[in-house]
C-alpha cells in the first residue's frame, strides 16, 4: 500500500507536470477525462501511470498546435538537425544576457542568449519558437513568416 501511495500525486502537482492550469486539470477530473483515486478526505489523487497517459495523449492540451511545415522548410540552410518546437514560457533579461525558457510538450528547455539576440528575435512570452541544438550549443529561432502575411505574428495567450 505504501508503494501505491507514493505513486499518487495531487491535482496541482499533476497540472504543473503537464503544463496546464490547475483549474483546467480539475475540470478534466470532474468531467471524467482523467482517472483519479479519492483520499479518505475526498481529495483527488492522480496515479503516475495516468499522468503518463495524459502526457502522451495531450502533449499540450491547453495550447493546440496547428499543422506546420517540415523543419527544413522553416529554417532552410541551417546545418543543425536537432530542432524542438515549443512556445516561450518565460523570458528574463539581465544586462547583456537573456534567459529564455521554452516549453516543449511537457518538458522545459532553458537557453541563455544575448539580450541583443532576444531583441532581434522579438521573443515574448507565449510566442512559438524552435530550439536548435548542435553539440553543446542551444540556439533559439522563430518560425518563418510568409512574405504575404501581415506584419504581426499570432501571439499565444
N, C-alpha and C positions, 0 to 999 in steps of 0.2 A: 504494500500500500504506500510506503514512503517513496518508492521509486516512481509510482504513478503520480503522486502529488508533486514531485519535483519536475515533472514534465508538463504541468499545467501553469499557465501564466494569466495575468489579468487582462481584461479587455484593453485597458490603457497601454500596457506593455506591448500587446499584440498590434495595436494601431500604430505605435511607434516603429515597430519592426517592419510592418507592411508599408509604411509611408503614407498612411491615410489618417484622417482626423478621428478622434475618439468618437464623436457623435455619428460619423459615417459608419464605423465598425459596429457601434451599438445598434444602429438601425438595421444593419445586416443580421445581427444576432436576433433582434426582435422579429424580423421578417422570416427567420428560419434559414437564411442563406448560409450562416455559419453555425456549425455544430458546437455546442458548449456543454460543460458539466456545471451543475449548480453546487455551491457550497451549502453547508447547513444554514448559513445566514441568508441564502437566496442569491448570492452573487454569482455571476457567470465567470467561468474559467475556460480558457481555450487550450486544447492539447497542442503540443509541438507538431504532431502529425497533421492536425487540421490547419495549423499555420503554414506548414509546407505546402499543403494542397491549395490554400488560398494564394500563396505567393506564386505558385506555378500557374494557377488559373487566371489570376488577376495581377499581372506583373505591376500595373499601376492603375488600379481601378478608378481612382479619383481624377485621373488625367488621361483619358483615352487618346491614343496617338493615331493620326491618320496614316494611311499607307504612304510610304516615302520611296524616293528613288534609291537605286543601289548606291552604296557608299562611294564607289569610284565616280559616279555622276556628280556627287555633291562637292567633292574637293579635287577633282581631276588633277593628275600630275603629282600628287604627294606620294612619296615613297613608303611611308608608314602604312602598314596594313591592319594594325590593331586599332579599331575605332569603336568607341562605345557611345551610343546615342542616349541622351538623357535631357534633363532640364536643370537649370541653375536653381539650387536650393538656397544658397547663401553667398553673398559677396561681401568681403571685408577689405578695406583699403587702409594701409598704414604706411605713410611716407612713400617710398619708391616701389613698394611691393603690394600686391593684392592677393588675397586668398579666395579661390573660387571653389565652392563645394557643389558638385554635380550629383544629382540623384539618377542612378541607372537601375531601373527596376526597383528592387528592394535594397539596393546597396548604395553607399555614398562613396564618392571619389573626390579627393581634395587635391587641387593643383595650386602652386604658388607661381604667379606670373608677375610681370612688371605692371605698375599702375598705368603706364603708357599703353601697354598691350590691352589692358582692360578697357581703357578709353577708346582705343581703336576698334575693338570688337563691339563696343556699346552694350556689353553684357549687363543685364539686370536680373533680379530675382524673378523666376518664372519663365525666362527665355529658354528656347531649345538650344542645345549646344552638343558638340561632339568632342569627346576626349580622344586625343590621338596619342597612342603610346608607342614609343620606339626606344628600345633598350631600357635605359633608366630614366628617360625623359617622358613627361606627360605634358602635352600641349592641348590647348583649348581652341576650338574652331566653331564658327556659326554656320548653319546650313546656307547654301547659296540661295539668293533671292532671284527669281526670273526677272529679266530686264523689263518685261511688260507689266510687272506687278507694281502696285503703288509703293511709294517711298517708305511707308510704315510697315514694320513686321508685326505679325499677330503676337500678342502677349498672352502668356498663361496667367491666370489669376488664381 
